[in-house]
Amino acid sequence: MNPFDPHQAGPELRPVAVITGAAGGIGAATARLLAHTHRLVLTDADSDRLHALHTILADEGHRADCLPGDLADADTAQALAELCARTGSIRSIVNAAGLSPVQADWRAIIAANSIGPMRLLAALEPLLAPGSACVLIASVAGHLGPQDAAVQTLLDDPLQPDLYDSLHPHIAAVVAAHGGTLEGQAYSLSKRAIIRLCEKSAPGWGRRGARIVSLSPGVVWTPMGRREAASGHRAQAMVDSTPCGRWGTAMDIATAAQFLLSDAASYITGCDLRVDGGAAAALRGTQF
């Protein structure tokens, strides 16, 4: 056995893959893929679903360490970093944690989609090694939604005090100008912030020999996507406008993330990959 070949090495010798939002559709699909070559460290705010995923992976012979908690909480992010430091060398990070408009109010969406990723990177960056790679799950909504310079500036530093009080009038102004809801616009703006976070982080990661990429799914047939579809017509309307003519699947996103984390993508960093069936190309410039 070659202990440096992740396909042959036992779980204790494999590089570590950290997956947040691991119990969701995209997170779980990614965990199932990376489990074949990595030892997993999984986290999710839903402890029951995280435990269920751990049981499935264990039954399939995979090793995973689990930490339930909300990454917007600084203590959870620090506990995750400490668990990773005890587990092994971090090779892969996938931030699949996030909330959509149908799941929460706008403040919780900002916390999950902006504060959580920032705390995650701050906690794990000291553990990076040459060859480490990260994929931040963004959204095509970050490309199609309206832009606002004031919101963008605030979300570039989401750990600042009084973030919500500062954000509220600006997001309300976006709603007044473009329609939609506070939750919908907060979702689009926070996903755009993830794309910017990736770009801003790339130079520092490069100095460590590491890469960071964002990935923007279109409409994906996951539990979150199905809830969005059931809440109104917008999700299906986007599918109908998508050149590929279908919903995306969690595995569409997971396999793209697997590629971005691999050595085959070693010259890709600081950018966003749209895995949206062509939705952004078809809808750019429209008010959707």
C-alpha positions in Angstrom: 0.0 0.0 0.0 1.2 3.5 -0.9 0.3 5.7 2.2 0.4 8.8 0.0 -2.2 7.6 -2.4 -5.6 8.6 -1.0 -7.3 5.8 -3.0 -5.3 3.2 -1.2 -4.6 4.8 2.2 -6.7 3.9 5.2 -9.0 6.5 6.7 -6.4 7.6 9.3 -3.9 8.5 6.5 -6.2 10.2 4.1 -6.3 14.0 3.8 -9.2 15.8 5.5 -12.2 17.2 3.7 -14.3 19.8 5.6 -17.9 20.1 4.5 -20.2 22.6 6.0 -24.0 22.3 5.5 -23.2 18.7 5.2 -26.7 17.4 5.9 -28.2 19.4 3.0 -28.7 18.1 -0.5 -25.5 19.5 -2.0 -23.4 19.0 1.2 -24.5 15.3 1.5 -23.8 14.6 -2.2 -20.4 16.1 -1.9 -19.7 14.1 1.3 -20.6 10.9 -0.5 -18.1 11.7 -3.3 -15.2 12.9 -1.2 -15.5 10.1 1.3 -13.8 7.8 -1.1 -10.6 9.8 -1.0 -10.7 11.8 2.2 -11.4 11.5 5.9 -14.4 13.7 6.5 -15.1 16.5 9.0 -18.7 17.4 8.7 -20.8 20.2 10.3 -24.4 21.3 10.0 -26.8 23.4 12.1 -29.3 20.5 12.0 -27.8 17.9 14.4 -30.5 15.2 13.7 -29.9 15.3 10.0 -26.1 15.4 10.5 -26.3 12.3 12.7 -28.4 10.5 10.1 -25.8 11.3 7.4 -23.0 10.1 9.7 -24.8 6.8 10.1 -25.2 6.3 6.4 -21.5 7.1 5.8 -20.4 4.7 8.5 -22.6 2.0 7.1 -20.8 2.4 3.8 -17.5 2.1 5.5 -16.4 5.8 5.5 -14.9 7.7 8.4 -16.4 11.0 9.4 -16.2 13.3 12.4 -19.2 15.4 13.0 -19.7 18.8 14.7 -23.3 20.2 14.9 -23.6 23.9 15.2 -24.1 27.2 13.4 -21.0 28.6 11.8 -22.2 32.2 12.3 -21.4 31.5 16.0 -17.6 32.2 16.5 -17.4 29.3 19.1 -18.6 26.8 16.5 -16.1 28.0 13.9 -13.3 27.8 16.5 -14.4 24.3 17.6 -14.4 23.2 13.9 -10.9 24.4 13.5 -9.8 22.6 16.7 -11.4 19.4 15.4 -9.7 19.7 12.1 -6.3 20.3 13.7 -6.7 17.1 15.7 -7.9 15.1 12.6 -5.2 15.7 10.0 -4.0 17.8 7.1 -6.8 19.8 5.4 -6.9 19.1 1.7 -10.4 20.1 0.7 -13.0 22.5 2.1 -16.6 22.9 0.8 -18.9 25.5 2.3 -22.3 24.3 1.4 -24.0 25.9 4.4 -26.6 28.5 3.6 -30.2 29.6 3.8 -32.7 30.5 1.0 -35.6 33.0 1.1 -38.2 30.4 1.9 -36.2 29.0 4.9 -35.6 32.1 7.1 -35.9 35.8 7.6 -33.4 38.2 6.0 -31.2 38.4 9.1 -30.8 34.7 9.4 -30.0 34.6 5.7 -27.2 37.2 6.1 -25.9 35.2 9.1 -25.8 31.9 7.3 -24.6 33.2 3.9 -22.2 36.0 4.8 -21.2 35.8 8.5 -20.8 32.0 8.5 -18.4 31.8 5.5 -16.3 34.6 6.8 -15.9 32.9 10.2 -15.2 29.6 8.5 -12.3 31.0 6.5 -10.9 32.9 9.4 -10.9 29.8 11.5 -9.4 27.4 8.9 -6.9 29.7 7.1 -4.2 29.0 9.7 -4.5 25.3 9.0 -4.0 25.6 5.2 -1.1 23.8 3.5 0.2 23.7 0.0 -2.4 22.0 -2.1 -5.3 22.9 0.0 -8.4 24.0 -1.9 -11.8 25.4 -1.0 -15.1 25.7 -2.8 -17.6 28.2 -1.5 -21.2 27.5 -2.7 -22.7 30.7 -4.0 -25.7 31.0 -6.3 -26.7 32.2 -9.8 -28.8 34.6 -7.8 -25.6 36.5 -7.1 -25.2 37.1 -10.8 -28.8 37.9 -11.6 -29.9 40.0 -8.6 -29.5 43.8 -8.4 -26.3 45.2 -7.2 -25.9 47.8 -4.4 -22.6 49.4 -3.6 -23.5 50.2 0.0 -24.6 46.6 0.7 -21.6 45.3 -1.0 -19.3 47.4 1.2 -21.1 46.2 4.4 -21.0 42.5 3.4 -17.3 42.8 2.6 -16.9 43.0 6.4 -19.9 41.1 7.8 -18.3 40.7 11.3 -18.6 44.4 12.0 -20.9 45.5 14.9 -24.4 46.6 14.1 -24.4 44.9 10.7 -28.1 44.3 10.6 -29.0 47.9 11.6 -26.7 49.2 8.9 -27.9 46.8 6.2 -31.6 47.1 6.7 -32.3 50.5 5.1 -30.1 49.6 2.1 -31.8 46.2 1.5 -35.2 47.9 1.9 -34.2 50.4 -0.7 -33.3 47.6 -3.1 -36.7 46.1 -2.6 -38.4 49.4 -3.2 -36.5 49.9 -6.4 -36.5 46.4 -7.8 -39.3 44.5 -6.1 -39.2 41.2 -4.3 -38.8 40.7 -0.6 -36.2 41.5 2.1 -35.4 37.8 2.2 -35.1 37.4 -1.6 -32.8 40.4 -2.0 -30.8 39.5 1.1 -30.2 36.1 -0.5 -29.0 37.5 -3.8 -26.8 40.1 -2.2 -25.3 37.7 0.3 -24.5 35.2 -2.5 -22.8 37.9 -4.5 -20.8 38.6 -1.4 -19.6 35.0 -1.4 -18.3 35.5 -4.9 -16.5 38.6 -3.8 -15.1 36.9 -0.7 -13.5 34.2 -3.0 -11.9 36.9 -5.2 -10.6 38.9 -2.2 -9.2 35.8 -0.4 -7.4 34.3 -3.4 -4.1 36.3 -3.1 -3.6 35.4 0.5 -4.4 31.8 -0.1 -2.0 31.7 -3.0 0.8 32.8 -0.8 0.1 29.6 1.2 0.0 27.5 -1.9 -3.7 27.1 -1.6 -6.7 27.8 -3.9 -10.2 29.2 -3.3 -13.1 29.1 -5.8 -16.8 29.9 -5.6 -19.4 27.8 -7.4 -22.8 29.2 -8.4 -25.5 26.6 -8.8 -28.7 27.4 -10.7 -32.0 25.9 -9.5 -31.2 22.5 -7.9 -33.7 19.7 -7.0 -32.8 19.4 -3.4 -35.0 19.8 -0.3 -34.2 23.5 -0.3 -35.0 23.8 -4.0 -38.2 21.9 -3.7 -39.4 24.2 -0.9 -38.6 27.2 -3.1 -40.6 25.6 -6.0 -43.5 25.0 -3.7 -43.5 28.6 -2.5 -44.3 30.1 -5.9 -43.6 30.1 -9.6 -40.1 31.7 -9.8 -38.0 28.5 -9.5 -39.9 26.7 -12.2 -39.9 29.8 -14.4 -36.1 29.9 -14.1 -35.9 26.2 -15.1 -38.1 27.0 -18.1 -35.7 29.7 -19.1 -32.6 27.6 -18.6 -30.9 26.4 -21.9 -30.3 23.0 -20.4 -34.1 22.7 -19.9 -34.1 20.9 -16.6 -33.5 21.3 -12.8 -29.9 20.7 -11.7 -29.2 17.9 -9.3 -27.1 17.8 -6.1 -24.7 15.5 -7.9 -24.3 18.1 -10.7 -22.9 20.5 -8.1 -21.0 17.9 -6.2 -19.1 16.6 -9.2 -18.2 20.1 -10.2 -16.9 20.8 -6.7 -14.9 17.6 -6.8 -13.2 18.8 -10.0 -12.4 22.2 -8.5 -10.8 20.6 -5.5 -8.7 18.2 -7.5 -5.2 18.7 -9.0 -6.9 18.9 -12.4 -8.0 22.4 -11.4 -4.7 23.4 -10.0 -4.6 26.7 -12.1 -8.1 27.7 -11.1 -8.5 30.2 -8.2 -10.1 33.5 -7.3 -13.1 33.0 -9.7 -16.6 31.8 -9.8 -17.9 28.7 -11.8 -21.5 28.9 -12.8 -23.2 25.4 -12.8 -26.6 26.8 -13.7 -27.6 25.1 -16.9 -27.0 28.4 -18.7 -29.5 30.4 -16.6 -27.3 33.4 -16.2 -26.5 33.5 -19.9 -30.2 33.4 -20.8 -31.4 35.8 -18.1 -28.6 38.4 -17.9 -30.1 41.9 -18.1 -33.6 40.8 -17.3 -35.4 41.5 -14.0 -36.1 38.0 -12.7 
